[in-house]
Amino acid sequence: MSVAPAVPKPLDGSVRFFSVAYLPTYAGALFVLLLLWAGAPGADFAPRRAWRTATGVSAGQAVWIALGATLVALVFQPFQLAVMRLLEGGWPDALGAGLCRRLQRRRKARLAARAEQAGLPRDPSPELVQRAGAAAARLRSRYPLPDHLLRPTALGNVLAALRDTAGRDHGWDAAVAWPRLYPVLGDRSRAVVDDCRDSLDGAARLCVTGAVTALVSAGLLLSSGWWLLLALVPAAVAVLAYHGAVQAALGYGDAVRAAIDLHRFDLLEALHLPLPDSLEEERTLAQQLCRHWRQGVPPPSRYEHPPDPPPDPRS
């Protein structure tokens, strides 16, 4: 799973489609179209020409432009998972994934050193203790604990930390438990999770769209002199969107962890399994369920069904 723990969300409404898929696509297409209207590719590049052409666009032409952007957004909507895998660092070592992973390991080590309480004085001040605690919290939310789970990118490591830590204290493997827990979430919890997920998907799509637009713009402006610098505009948008995706992933991780903490027993009730009486019992049951979902081992054999409702005295 690319954004695990996550349920790949369908096209569940016009608002999500508009913000996640359509707006980035339309913005990128409009930027490229303005370059073409200004005379790209070629040395006779004149932004004023683009403005004159844009102001002269008829209503019918505007509708065709909007329909074209909608069609492109629809075609590429199923590739959202591939977009997330790309931003997580799902590319081979030959393209630099190994080097990026080593850089991420060094950053993790530096952050771990700041969080290490043993490095504080014997009688540390409250400020030093608070600083070390903040570094430890940052370490837990941004990096998975085992080094073999490290990803080449910051976004990949935030999501890897989510997969590694969500539900772990209670014995749950979020990567296999979350797709089964998500349908039993309450409306308020699901709304929070969905909102955070939409923010993450929207920022990721904007990042990739900005990068593609920058490459296309650079190709169109190669022979236009200093106007080539216009390609830095979508490139800057891509960089900002990537940092926004990292922040959105942190918020998404908090939402998923909270949802697991609050609704994990709802999953057991939906599976008609007895609720545990202690943390140890829960860990044993959760680990058995996760092994069943992940490896196909036999599931728990004891079920607990709700009692039949009392008969209606009026009947």
C-alpha positions in Angstrom: 0.0 0.0 0.0 1.3 3.4 -0.8 -0.4 5.6 1.7 -1.1 2.8 4.1 -2.8 2.7 6.4 -5.3 4.0 4.0 -8.4 3.0 2.1 -8.0 4.1 -1.6 -10.9 6.5 -1.8 -13.2 6.5 -4.8 -14.3 9.6 -6.6 -16.7 10.3 -3.7 -18.0 13.7 -4.5 -17.7 16.8 -6.7 -15.9 18.7 -4.0 -13.2 16.2 -3.7 -12.8 15.8 -7.4 -12.7 19.6 -7.9 -10.1 20.2 -5.2 -7.9 17.1 -5.7 -8.0 16.4 -9.4 -9.6 19.3 -11.4 -8.0 22.4 -9.9 -4.3 21.3 -10.2 -5.0 19.9 -13.8 -6.8 23.1 -14.9 -4.1 25.4 -13.4 -1.3 23.4 -15.2 -3.2 23.3 -18.5 -4.0 27.0 -18.3 -0.3 27.9 -17.7 0.9 25.9 -20.7 -1.9 27.4 -22.8 -0.9 30.9 -21.9 2.7 30.1 -23.0 1.4 28.8 -26.3 -0.8 31.9 -26.8 2.3 34.1 -26.1 4.2 32.5 -29.0 6.1 29.6 -27.4 8.0 27.7 -28.6 10.1 30.3 -30.4 12.1 33.4 -30.0 9.1 35.7 -30.7 7.6 35.3 -27.2 5.3 38.1 -26.1 3.2 37.9 -22.9 1.0 40.7 -24.1 -0.1 38.5 -27.0 -1.2 35.9 -24.5 -3.3 38.5 -22.7 -5.0 39.6 -25.9 -5.7 36.1 -26.9 -7.1 35.2 -23.5 -9.4 38.2 -23.4 -10.7 37.3 -26.8 -11.6 33.7 -25.9 -15.3 33.1 -26.7 -17.7 31.4 -24.3 -17.7 28.3 -26.5 -13.9 28.1 -26.5 -13.8 28.5 -22.7 -16.2 25.6 -22.4 -14.0 23.4 -24.6 -11.0 24.4 -22.4 -12.8 23.5 -19.2 -14.1 20.2 -20.7 -10.6 19.3 -21.9 -9.2 19.9 -18.4 -12.0 17.9 -16.9 -11.3 15.0 -19.3 -7.6 15.0 -18.4 -8.4 15.1 -14.7 -10.7 12.1 -15.1 -8.2 10.1 -17.0 -5.5 10.6 -14.5 -7.7 10.2 -11.4 -7.0 6.4 -11.1 -3.3 7.1 -11.0 -3.5 8.9 -7.6 -2.0 5.8 -6.0 1.0 5.9 -8.4 1.4 9.6 -7.6 1.7 8.8 -3.9 4.2 6.0 -4.6 6.3 8.3 -6.6 6.4 11.0 -3.9 7.1 8.4 -1.3 10.3 7.4 -3.1 9.1 4.4 -5.0 11.8 4.5 -7.6 14.9 2.3 -8.1 18.3 2.8 -6.5 19.7 3.5 -10.0 17.7 6.8 -10.0 19.1 7.9 -6.6 16.8 6.1 -4.2 19.7 4.6 -2.3 21.5 7.9 -1.9 18.3 9.6 -0.7 17.7 6.9 1.8 21.2 7.3 3.3 20.5 11.1 3.6 17.3 10.4 5.4 19.0 8.0 7.7 21.5 10.7 8.7 18.7 13.2 9.3 17.0 10.6 11.5 20.2 10.0 13.5 20.6 13.7 14.1 17.0 14.1 15.3 17.5 11.0 17.5 20.6 12.5 19.1 18.6 15.7 20.0 15.9 13.5 21.5 18.3 11.4 23.5 17.7 12.1 27.2 21.1 10.6 28.1 22.8 13.5 26.4 21.2 16.0 28.8 23.0 17.3 32.0 22.4 15.5 35.3 20.0 18.2 36.4 18.6 19.4 33.1 16.6 22.6 32.9 12.9 22.4 32.0 13.7 24.0 28.7 16.2 21.3 27.8 13.8 18.6 28.8 11.0 20.2 26.7 13.3 20.5 23.8 14.3 16.9 23.9 10.7 15.8 24.3 9.7 17.9 21.2 12.5 16.2 19.2 11.4 12.8 20.3 7.8 13.5 19.2 9.1 14.8 15.9 11.1 11.7 15.5 8.2 9.4 16.2 5.9 11.2 13.7 8.4 11.6 10.9 10.5 8.4 10.9 9.7 4.7 11.3 11.6 3.1 14.2 13.3 0.3 12.2 15.9 1.6 9.8 15.0 -1.0 7.2 11.6 0.8 6.8 13.2 4.2 5.9 12.1 5.7 2.6 14.1 8.0 0.3 11.8 11.0 0.9 10.4 13.0 3.8 6.8 12.2 2.8 7.6 8.5 2.5 9.0 8.4 6.0 6.0 10.2 7.5 3.7 7.6 6.0 6.1 4.8 6.9 6.1 6.1 10.5 2.3 6.0 10.4 2.3 2.4 9.2 4.8 1.5 11.9 3.3 3.2 14.9 -0.5 3.4 14.4 -2.1 0.9 16.8 1.2 -0.8 17.6 0.9 -0.4 21.3 -2.3 -2.4 21.3 -1.0 -5.1 19.0 -2.6 -3.9 15.7 -0.8 -3.8 12.4 -2.4 -0.7 10.9 -1.5 -1.6 7.3 -3.9 -4.6 7.3 -6.3 -3.5 10.1 -7.1 0.0 8.7 -9.0 -1.1 5.6 -11.3 -3.1 7.8 -11.6 -0.5 10.6 -12.4 2.4 8.3 -15.9 1.2 7.4 -16.9 1.1 11.1 -15.7 4.6 12.0 -18.3 7.0 13.3 -19.4 9.9 11.1 -17.3 12.5 12.9 -14.1 10.4 12.9 -14.6 9.5 9.2 -15.1 13.2 8.4 -11.8 14.2 10.1 -9.9 11.3 8.4 -11.4 12.1 5.0 -10.6 15.8 5.2 -7.0 15.1 6.1 -6.7 12.5 3.3 -8.2 15.0 0.8 -5.6 17.6 1.8 -2.8 15.0 1.4 -4.1 13.9 -2.0 -4.6 17.4 -3.2 -1.1 18.6 -2.3 0.4 15.5 -3.8 -1.5 16.0 -7.1 -0.5 19.7 -7.2 3.1 18.8 -6.6 3.3 16.3 -9.5 1.2 18.6 -11.8 3.5 21.5 -11.0 6.6 19.4 -11.7 5.2 18.2 -15.1 4.1 21.7 -16.0 7.6 23.0 -15.2 9.2 20.5 -17.5 6.7 21.2 -20.3 7.2 24.9 -19.9 11.0 24.6 -19.9 10.7 22.7 -23.2 8.5 25.3 -24.7 10.7 28.2 -23.6 14.1 26.9 -24.4 14.5 29.3 -27.3 12.8 32.2 -25.7 15.8 33.7 -23.8 15.2 34.9 -20.3 11.5 34.0 -20.5 12.8 30.5 -19.7 12.7 31.6 -16.1 8.9 31.4 -16.2 9.3 27.7 -15.8 10.4 28.4 -12.3 6.9 29.4 -11.4 5.3 25.9 -11.6 8.5 24.5 -10.2 8.2 26.7 -7.1 4.5 25.6 -6.8 5.6 22.0 -6.9 8.2 22.5 -4.1 5.7 24.3 -1.9 3.0 21.7 -2.6 5.4 18.9 -1.6 6.1 20.6 1.7 2.4 21.0 2.1 1.9 17.3 1.4 4.4 16.4 4.2 2.4 18.6 6.6 -0.9 17.1 5.4 0.6 13.6 6.0 1.4 14.5 9.6 -2.2 15.6 10.1 -3.5 12.5 8.4 -1.3 10.3 10.6 -2.7 12.0 13.8 -6.2 11.4 12.5 -5.6 7.7 11.7 -4.0 7.1 15.1 -6.9 8.8 16.9 -9.4 6.8 14.9 -7.7 3.5 15.7 -7.5 4.4 19.4 -11.2 5.3 19.5 -12.8 2.7 17.2 -10.7 -0.4 17.4 -13.3 -2.1 19.7 -16.0 -1.2 17.2 -14.1 -3.4 14.7 -14.1 -6.3 17.2 -17.8 -5.9 17.7 -18.4 -5.8 13.9 -16.4 -9.1 13.6 -18.6 -10.6 16.5 -15.5 -11.2 18.6 -15.5 -10.9 22.4 -14.0 -7.7 23.8 -10.7 -8.2 25.7 -10.6 -7.6 29.4 -7.0 -6.4 29.5 -4.3 -4.9 27.3 -2.5 -8.3 27.1 -5.7 -10.0 25.9 -6.2 -7.2 23.3 -2.6 -7.5 22.0 -3.0 -11.3 21.7 -6.3 -11.0 19.8 -5.1 -8.1 17.6 -1.9 -9.9 16.6 -3.9 -13.1 15.8 -6.3 -11.1 13.6 -3.5 -9.3 11.8 -1.6 -12.5 11.2 -4.8 -13.9 9.7 -5.3 -10.9 7.4 -1.7 -10.7 6.5 -0.6 -14.3 6.2 -3.8 -16.4 6.1 -3.3 -18.2 9.4 -6.5 -19.4 11.1 -8.7 -16.6 12.6 -9.9 -16.6 16.2 -12.4 -19.4 16.7 -14.6 -17.8 19.5 -17.5 -15.5 18.5 -19.8 -13.4 20.5 -23.2 -12.4 19.1 -25.3 -9.6 20.5 -28.4 -10.9 22.3 -31.7 -10.9 20.5 -33.8 -7.8 21.1 -36.7 -8.3 23.6 -40.0 -9.0 22.0 -42.3 -6.0 21.5 -45.1 -6.3 24.1 -47.5 -4.6 21.7 -47.2 -7.5 19.2 
